[in-house]
Amino acid sequence: MIRRALTLLLAALVLVTGAAQAAQATGYRYWSFWDRDGDKWTYATQGPSTARPSDGDVQGFRFAVSEDSKDAAQPRGAAVFAVICARTPAQDGKKRVALVIDFGTTADAPSGETPPARRTVCARVAPDATTAEALATVAKPLRYGTDALLCAIGGYPEQGCGEQVAGGDTSTTASPKSPSEESPSEESSSAQSSSAESSSAEKKDASDDGPSLGLVAGIAVVAVLGAAAVWQARRRRG
């Protein structure tokens, strides 16, 4: 009986530890940038202001809450160049770039905002145009933060830029950055996530103000099981 109580005690400790770690997890709400490689998406190795897609390329943007690039949500739906650019004929001296713009889900939307429907557009631009320039021709207004992070596409979201979001909570926990309507001159795809992370890394999450209800309940369970183990031990001695 003592072994059983100790086993339950250990299991409860594992659960409490897991709950505490989950409660401390944070993400960042931002636009991630993707390249289409065959039939799959890959996180872009350059930012949209430096990437220069070729004619026939497909690129995507996804607005979501993610911890980092490894965990970033990909654009949803079909992404076929021939379909997206079917009504945009080729033109001499121009290139065509298919863009998938996924505004994300309601769960990831800032408080009070509703994400527009996913869009696919075909940008016909100069041969040396960057992705940011292509995006500006089909999805204005764009908004950039002071650190060159892409904050809004087509005016969404209306405010905020790479703010920190507590685990399980989609409300803003950091003050929005001052917007700049000018396109950035330097940016990397890693900056899409790292800038969001660094801009809020020193800001404490509101959940740090006190223990969560789940943590308190877990501690109570551990205490009860510990008391049960002690009681059983004394009973056997008696």
C-alpha positions in Angstrom: 0.0 0.0 0.0 2.9 2.3 0.8 4.5 1.6 -2.6 1.2 2.4 -4.3 0.9 5.7 -2.4 4.5 6.6 -3.2 3.8 5.8 -6.9 0.8 8.1 -6.9 2.8 10.7 -5.2 5.5 10.6 -7.9 2.9 10.7 -10.7 1.3 13.8 -9.1 4.7 15.5 -8.9 5.3 14.8 -12.6 1.9 16.2 -13.5 2.4 19.3 -11.4 5.8 19.9 -13.0 4.4 19.6 -16.5 1.6 21.9 -15.7 3.9 24.5 -14.3 6.1 24.3 -17.5 3.1 24.6 -19.8 1.9 27.6 -17.8 5.2 29.4 -18.4 5.3 28.8 -22.1 5.1 31.9 -24.2 4.7 32.7 -27.9 4.8 35.7 -30.2 2.1 37.0 -32.5 3.6 37.9 -35.9 3.6 37.3 -39.6 5.9 34.4 -40.6 7.3 34.2 -44.2 7.5 31.0 -46.2 8.9 29.6 -49.5 7.1 26.9 -51.5 9.3 24.0 -52.2 7.5 21.5 -54.4 4.4 20.5 -52.4 5.6 21.7 -49.0 6.4 25.0 -47.2 9.8 25.8 -45.8 10.5 28.7 -43.5 12.2 31.4 -45.5 16.0 31.9 -45.1 15.6 35.6 -46.1 13.2 38.3 -45.1 10.7 39.6 -47.7 12.6 42.8 -48.1 15.7 41.0 -49.3 14.3 37.9 -51.0 14.1 38.2 -54.8 11.8 35.5 -56.0 12.0 34.2 -59.6 9.2 34.1 -62.1 6.9 31.2 -61.2 7.7 31.1 -57.5 5.2 30.7 -54.7 5.6 32.4 -51.4 3.4 32.6 -48.3 2.7 34.6 -45.2 0.9 33.3 -42.1 -0.2 35.3 -39.1 -0.2 33.2 -35.9 1.1 32.9 -32.4 4.3 30.8 -32.4 7.1 30.2 -29.9 9.8 30.2 -32.7 10.4 29.3 -36.3 10.4 25.6 -35.6 6.9 25.8 -34.2 5.5 28.4 -36.6 2.2 27.7 -38.3 2.3 27.3 -42.1 0.0 28.9 -44.6 -3.0 26.8 -45.2 -4.8 25.6 -48.3 -3.6 24.9 -51.9 -0.7 26.8 -53.2 -0.2 26.2 -56.9 1.3 28.8 -59.2 -0.7 27.9 -62.3 -3.9 28.2 -60.3 -3.1 31.4 -58.5 -1.7 33.2 -61.6 -4.2 31.7 -64.1 -5.8 35.1 -64.6 -2.6 37.1 -64.7 -1.0 36.6 -68.1 2.8 36.7 -68.5 4.2 40.0 -69.8 7.6 40.8 -71.3 9.9 42.5 -68.8 7.9 41.3 -65.9 7.9 38.3 -63.5 4.9 36.8 -61.8 5.0 35.7 -58.1 2.2 33.8 -56.5 1.5 34.9 -52.9 -0.6 33.0 -50.3 -1.7 35.3 -47.5 -3.1 33.5 -44.5 -4.5 35.8 -41.9 -4.7 33.0 -39.3 -7.4 32.0 -36.9 -9.6 33.8 -34.5 -7.7 32.1 -31.6 -4.5 33.9 -32.7 -6.2 37.2 -33.5 -5.5 40.2 -31.3 -8.3 41.1 -28.9 -11.2 42.8 -30.7 -10.0 41.9 -34.2 -11.3 39.3 -36.7 -8.9 37.8 -39.2 -9.9 38.3 -42.9 -10.3 35.3 -45.1 -7.2 33.7 -46.6 -6.2 35.2 -49.9 -4.1 34.1 -52.9 -2.9 36.8 -55.3 -0.6 37.0 -58.3 1.9 39.9 -58.3 3.3 41.0 -61.7 6.4 43.0 -60.9 9.9 44.0 -62.3 12.4 41.1 -62.6 14.5 42.4 -59.7 11.6 43.1 -57.4 11.7 41.8 -53.8 8.9 39.9 -52.2 8.1 42.9 -50.1 7.7 45.0 -53.3 5.5 42.3 -54.8 3.4 42.1 -51.7 3.0 45.9 -51.7 1.4 45.8 -55.2 -1.4 43.4 -54.1 -1.9 43.7 -50.3 -1.7 47.3 -49.2 -1.6 48.8 -46.6 1.5 47.2 -45.2 2.8 48.2 -41.8 6.3 47.8 -40.5 7.7 48.2 -37.0 10.7 50.4 -36.1 12.9 47.2 -36.1 11.9 46.3 -39.7 9.5 43.5 -38.6 6.5 43.1 -40.9 3.6 44.0 -38.6 0.5 44.1 -40.9 -0.6 42.9 -44.3 -3.7 44.4 -45.8 -4.1 46.5 -42.7 -4.3 43.4 -40.4 -3.8 43.5 -37.6 -4.6 47.1 -36.9 -2.1 47.4 -34.0 0.6 45.4 -32.3 3.8 43.9 -33.8 5.4 40.7 -32.6 4.1 41.1 -29.1 4.6 38.4 -26.5 1.6 36.2 -25.7 1.3 34.0 -22.6 0.8 30.3 -23.1 -2.9 29.6 -23.6 -3.7 33.3 -23.8 -4.0 35.3 -27.0 -4.3 38.7 -25.3 -1.5 41.2 -25.7 1.0 41.2 -22.9 3.4 43.8 -24.3 2.9 47.3 -25.6 2.5 47.6 -29.4 5.5 49.0 -31.2 5.4 52.3 -33.0 4.5 51.6 -36.6 6.4 52.8 -39.6 4.8 52.8 -43.1 8.2 52.6 -44.8 9.5 49.3 -46.1 12.6 48.0 -44.3 15.9 48.0 -46.1 17.4 45.1 -44.2 15.8 42.0 -42.8 16.2 38.3 -42.5 13.6 35.6 -42.1 15.0 34.7 -38.7 14.3 38.3 -37.7 10.7 37.6 -38.3 10.7 35.5 -35.1 13.9 36.6 -33.3 12.9 40.3 -33.4 9.5 39.4 -32.0 11.2 37.4 -29.3 13.9 39.9 -28.4 11.4 42.9 -28.3 9.5 41.3 -25.5 12.0 39.0 -23.9 12.6 41.3 -20.9 8.9 41.8 -20.3 7.5 39.6 -17.6 4.3 37.7 -18.4 1.2 38.6 -16.3 1.0 35.0 -15.2 4.2 35.4 -13.2 2.3 37.5 -10.6 1.2 34.4 -8.7 0.7 30.6 -9.0 -2.0 29.4 -11.3 -5.0 27.6 -10.0 -3.8 24.3 -11.6 -0.5 24.6 -9.8 -2.2 25.2 -6.4 -4.5 22.2 -7.0 -1.6 20.0 -7.9 0.3 21.0 -4.8 -2.8 20.1 -2.8 -2.9 16.7 -4.4 0.7 16.0 -3.6 0.1 17.0 0.0 -2.8 14.7 0.3 -1.0 11.8 -1.2 2.0 12.4 1.0 -0.2 12.4 4.1 -1.8 9.2 3.0 1.6 7.5 2.6 2.6 8.6 6.1 -0.7 7.4 7.6 -0.2 4.0 5.9 3.3 3.7 7.3 2.2 4.4 10.8 -0.7 2.0 10.5 1.6 -0.8 9.5 3.9 -0.1 12.4 0.9 -0.1 14.8 
